[in-house]
Amino acid sequence: HGLGLRTAGAATGKAAMTELMRGLVDGEPFGMVVLEEHMPDADARGWLRQLRSGCDWGGPIVLLHEGEPRFIPEGVTATLDRNGADTPAWAELLGRHYPLA
């Protein structure tokens, strides 16, 4: 909330999709998705395929991974290593999409 962004956490891919859709229906779409590479019920590739077939949300998607991502699915804007190796890239992405006044 420090940047004034609406946030929500989800334990599964299905719950994440539900939250994303709820934001669209409520007229308060999320400005960014940070997507776990491996979720309990889905992988990022399948989740993104479902997103593209089911809605017109078009914000940036950041793939959260550990170590080198095995595969970067189409539609991913940036990647973020859990261990902090991508911190400059993450800061640049946030600054581009959510500039601080």
C-alpha positions in Angstrom: 0.0 0.0 0.0 3.0 2.3 0.2 2.6 3.3 -3.4 -1.1 3.6 -3.2 -1.7 0.4 -5.1 -4.6 -1.9 -4.4 -3.2 -5.2 -3.2 -4.5 -8.7 -2.5 -2.9 -12.0 -1.8 -4.0 -15.4 -3.0 -2.8 -18.9 -2.0 -3.7 -20.5 -5.3 -3.9 -19.7 -9.0 -7.6 -20.1 -8.9 -7.9 -17.6 -6.0 -5.6 -15.2 -7.8 -7.8 -15.3 -10.9 -10.9 -14.8 -8.8 -9.3 -11.7 -7.2 -8.2 -10.3 -10.6 -11.7 -10.8 -12.0 -13.3 -9.3 -8.9 -11.3 -6.1 -9.4 -12.4 -5.9 -13.0 -16.1 -6.4 -12.1 -15.9 -3.9 -9.2 -14.4 -1.3 -11.5 -11.2 -1.2 -9.6 -8.8 -3.4 -11.6 -5.4 -4.2 -10.2 -2.5 -2.3 -11.8 -0.1 -5.2 -11.7 0.1 -8.9 -11.1 3.0 -10.5 -9.3 2.7 -14.2 -10.3 4.3 -17.1 -8.5 6.2 -19.3 -11.0 4.8 -22.5 -9.3 1.4 -22.3 -7.5 -0.3 -25.2 -5.7 -2.9 -25.7 -8.3 -1.3 -24.1 -11.5 1.9 -23.1 -13.1 2.5 -19.6 -14.5 2.1 -20.7 -18.2 -1.3 -22.3 -17.6 -2.5 -19.3 -15.5 -1.5 -16.8 -18.2 -3.2 -18.9 -20.9 -6.4 -18.8 -18.8 -6.0 -15.1 -18.3 -5.6 -14.4 -22.0 -8.7 -16.5 -22.9 -10.9 -15.1 -20.2 -10.5 -11.4 -19.9 -9.1 -8.2 -21.3 -6.9 -7.1 -18.3 -3.7 -5.8 -19.8 -1.5 -4.6 -16.9 2.1 -5.7 -16.3 2.8 -9.2 -15.0 5.9 -9.9 -12.9 7.0 -13.5 -12.6 8.3 -14.3 -9.1 10.8 -17.1 -9.2 13.8 -18.6 -7.3 17.1 -18.8 -9.1 16.9 -18.8 -12.9 13.3 -19.1 -14.2 13.0 -22.3 -16.2 10.7 -20.7 -18.7 9.4 -17.1 -19.1 5.8 -17.4 -20.5 4.5 -15.0 -23.1 2.9 -12.0 -21.5 5.4 -11.7 -18.6 6.6 -8.1 -18.4 9.5 -8.7 -15.9 10.9 -11.4 -13.6 11.8 -11.0 -10.0 14.1 -13.4 -8.1 13.0 -14.1 -4.6 16.6 -13.8 -3.4 16.8 -10.2 -4.6 19.1 -10.6 -7.6 16.6 -8.6 -9.7 16.2 -5.6 -7.4 17.4 -2.9 -9.9 15.1 -4.3 -12.6 12.1 -4.4 -10.1 12.7 -0.8 -9.1 12.9 0.3 -12.7 9.6 -1.5 -13.5 7.8 0.1 -10.6 9.2 3.5 -11.5 8.0 3.1 -15.1 4.5 2.1 -14.3 4.0 3.9 -11.0 6.1 7.0 -10.9 6.4 8.7 -7.5 5.4 12.4 -7.6 
